[in-house]
């Protein structure tokens, strides 16, 4: 009788232990990745929209983080900056758009533009494969700033940081019928080459393809941006391949 009682007690302990371990295991599988929020620090890689996306070296500060969805799409956006002293040195903006229907996306109109220094389009199908990238200038002071640009301005003001009027660098766009990834990488040209004394800061029109063609120094800088983009492109391919549906 005593032996039977011990066996039953041992059985209950084993069942309880197995159940507990199983619970911990399942809980581990269900724990979502911690989402980054504005004001936090981040280093490579970041998790966004079901993708693992690498960042250039450095401790990045998040200034913009948005998750929203509608009947057709789930959207994840993340904006980060790299600070050097009292100035913003580099920028990263990531956007992942997931199709709930698998119907794909419209052909991307920003694969090529006349003001781009460089552009390359492998494919740009409506509702199908899309793959293009370019090297261009982006204004941070448009007539109608986006929510991201407003957030960046507020971040710079609150941290007493120099914010340029324009950034230069590569931008990647890649999509399938299920998901779209956009990744922009920008540098502050004012920290690379001194702006004219009469304007003091570089503006959008100073870094268009036409303006760069007239200045050998700018051409050297933009060619370096192009080489960086060529070397970084495999990282974008890997990030896109890492996508997992939620």
N, C-alpha and C positions, 0 to 999 in steps of 0.2 A: 504494500500500500504506500509506504514511504517512498519507494523507488518510483512508483507511478506519479506521485505528487511532484517529485523532483523533475521527472521527464516533462510533465505538463508545464511546470514553471520555466524550464529551459526552452520549451517550444514557444511560450509566450514572449520570452525575451528575444528569441531569434526573429519572430514575426515582427515585434515592435522595432527591432533594430533594422530589419530589412525595409520596413515601411518608412522609417525615418530617413534612411539613406536614399531611398527612391524619391522621397519628397524633396530632399535637398537637391538631388540630380535634376528633377523636373523643374524645380524652382530656378536652378541655374540656367536651364534652357529657355525659360520664359522671361528672364530679366532683360528688359530692353537696354540698348546702349544709352548712356547718359548723353543727353542733348546739350550742345554748347549754347551758352547764352551770352548776350552782350555784356562786356566787361570782364569776361573770363580770359585766361591765357590758353594757348593751344600750341602744340607742336605736331610734327608729322607722325602718322597720318591722321586725318580727321574723318569721322564717320558722318556721312550725309546722304539721306535718301536711299539707303540701302547700298551705298558705295563706300569703299575705303579710298580716300583721296590724299595723296602725298602733298606736302608743302615744302617749299625751299627751306634750307636750314635757318634756324633762329627761333626765338620765342615770340609768337604772334599774339596780338591782342584782338579779341572779337569786338567789333563795333556794331554788327548787324546780324541778327539771326531770326529767321522767319520760317514758320511751317504753316501751310494752309492747304485747303482742298475744296473742290467743288464736285459736281456730278461726274466729271470726266477725268480730272487730273488731281494729283497730289504734288504739291510744290514745296521744295526745301531750298532755302537761300542762306548763304553764309558769307559775311564780309569780314576780312581780317587785315590788320596792318602790322608792319614791322617798324618799330620806333628806333631812331638813332639820335640821341641827345634830345633836342627840343623840336625835332622835325620827323615827319613821317617819311620813311625811306622807301618802303615797298608796300604794294597792295596786292591782295588776292580776293577775288570775288567768285564764288562757286554757286551754281544753280543746277538742281536736279529736278526734272519734271517727269513724273511717272504717269503713264496712261492707264486708266482703270479698264479701258475697253480693248487695249492692244491695237488701237486704230492708227497709231503713229502720229506724226506732226506735219505741219505745213513746211514746205521748203524754206530754208532759212535765208532771209533777205540780206543778212549782214556777212555772208561768206566773202563777198567782194564789194568794195566801194572805191570810187576814184581817189579818195584821199588816203587810202591805205598805202603804207610803204611796201608791203609785201602781202600776197594772199595766195593760198593754195587750196583748191577744192578737189577732193577725190570723188565725191558723190554727194548729191543734194536732192534726193527724191522726196516727193510729197507722200507721206504715210509709209515711207520705207527708210532705207539706210541714208544717213547723212554723215559727212565727215569733211570738215574744212577747218582751216586755221589761218590766222593772219597776224601781221605786226603793224600796229597802228597807234595813233594818239587818241586819248579819250579826254573830253572836257569834264571837269568836276564842278563847273559853274555854268550849267546850261540855263536857258531862260525859264524852263520848267523842270526843276530838279526832281528826281525820283525819290521815293522813300529811302532808298539806300544812300543816295547822295546827301539827303537831309540828315540821316543818321551819322554819316561820316563827318559832316560839318559840325554837328553837335558834339561828337566825340573829340574832334580836334580842339574846339573851343573849351570844352570842359577840362582838357588836359594841357591847355596852353601850348599846343603843338602847331608848327608851321604846316599848313596844308596847301599844296600847289594847286594852280588853276587847271593843270593838265598832267596826265601821266602817259608814259610810253611803254609798250611791251606787247607780248604775244597774247592772243585770245584763241581758245580752242572751242570747237563745237562738234559734238558727236551724238548720234541718235540711232535708235532702232525703232521698231513698231511699239516697243514697250516703254522705253525710257530715253531721256535726253539729258546730256551733260554739257554745261557751259562752264568754262574755267578761264578767267582773265587774270593775267599777271602784269602788274604795272610797277614802274620805277618813277621816282621823282626826278625829272630832268634837271631841276635847279641844283640838285646835289651832285650832278655828274659834270655839268658844264655851266659856266656862269652866263646868266641871261644878259641881254643888252642893258647898258646903264640907263637908257631912257625909259625902259619899261620895267626893269628890275626883276621881273618874273617871266617865265615862259608861258605862252598861251597856246591854245589849240592850233591856231593858224600857223604857228611857228614850227610845227612838227608834221604837217601834212606831207604827202609824197612830193608835191611841187616845191615846198619850202626846203625839204631835206635835200632834194636834187641840186639846190643852189649852194649848199654849204657842205664842204668835205668833212668837217668835224661831225656834223649831224649824221652824215652818211655812214661814217665809221661806227658811231654809236648804234644806229639802227641795224647795221649789219651784225653787230654783236648780239643785239636782241633777237635777230633772226637765227643765229647759230644757237643761242640759248633755247629758243623755241624748238628747233630741230632736235636738240638733245633731250628736251623735256617731253617731247611728244610720246615716246614709249611709256612714260609714267601715266599719261592720259589714257592710253590704250589699256594699261593694266587696271587703272581705276574703273574704267567702263566695264571691263571684263569681270570685275569683282561684284557687280550688281547682283543683289539677291532680292527677289520680291518679298514684301512683308505680308 
